[in-house]
Amino acid sequence: MVRPSRQREREQDRETEKETGDDEEMQSCPECESANLVSSADGGEIVCEDCGLVIEEENIDRGPEWRAFNHSERQSKSRVGAPTTQTMHDKGLTTQIDWKDKDAYGQSLSSEKRSQMHRLRKWQERIRTKDAGERNLQFALSEIDRMASALGVPRSVREVASVIYRRALNEDLIRGRSIEGVATSCLYAACRQEGIPRSLEEVSDVSRVDQKEIGRTYRYVAQELSLKMEPVDPKQYVPRFASDLNLSEEVQSKANDIIDETAEKGLLSGKSPTGYAAAAIYAASLLCNEKKTQREVADVAQVTEVTIRNRYQEQIEAIGVR
């Protein structure tokens, strides 16, 4: 005797198989059996690209019912809020009272209403953080946002840095360390993960923490969270350094060739990527007759002239230039 529960499961499996079969049939054209199906610009039709057969013409339009032709129209017609973000401690889901003392019609509020809104705004800020953990997170994320703005990194890096910090907070890695130090190390880790070339010296310049503490905290967080970090490629620094020095594309290309050729011979192992890129740019500028002094290159790359001289001597010997 078959139990009702098992019978119900078998019926559900048959329905699932039937739906899967229908989906597979919809992935090919019933007329020419071609798999080249495209959707129209408004998403209302599915058409075979080979024979032109309209397979579906009543798809559900999941977009808004209104049309807008510029950003201001979209902003005025939109009835939804901003998407959730990891860069805010509450992910942007709580209410914010605007600082503009105006009503819905754009008219200024009376003095009594202004004082009332000021009190509401103050209490709203207080209740957004219910405990010390949220206050910790709010301060750390604001620090990450401040440093990311100073470094000029894209929004995606801020999101990744915020996720890494939240993971560190959940793993209780903050205990015994400064909030600023962990936040800075998370931002540096996010820059490396996203392939945005920012050296430890540049990150420490915009931070309120010593460079040694940032490096120590970064290694600890990366190890505890098992962050996979690829070695930094010196070629990532070449475009930015060359742009700051007003060098041509020819010098950039030559510097990349020098880095590739010398890295194949094992000279890059154990060397600082910023110093290595700076020496390659210095060598390329001499070879392309766009001479820059070692001091100019060192100031842009934030390394010493001694580092550039040592890496430069190694590189020109490796490529056979005298």
Secondary structure, 3 states (H helix, E strand, C coil): CCCHHHHHHHHHHHHHHHHHHHHHHHCCCCCCCCCCEEECCCCCCEEECCCCCEEECCCCCCCCCCCCCCHHHHHHHCCCCCCCCCCCCCCCCCCCCCCCCECCCCCECCHHHHHHHHHHHHHHHHHCCCCHHHHHHHHHHHHHHHHHHHHCCCHHHHHHHHHHHHHHHHCCCCCCCCHHHHHHHHHHHHHHHCCCCCCHHHHHHHCCCCHHHHHHHHHHHHHHCCCCCCCCCHHHCHHHHHHHCCCCHHHHHHHHHHHHHHHHCCCCCCCCHHHHHHHHHHHHHHHCCCCCCHHHHHHHHCCCHHHHHHHHHHHHHHCCCC
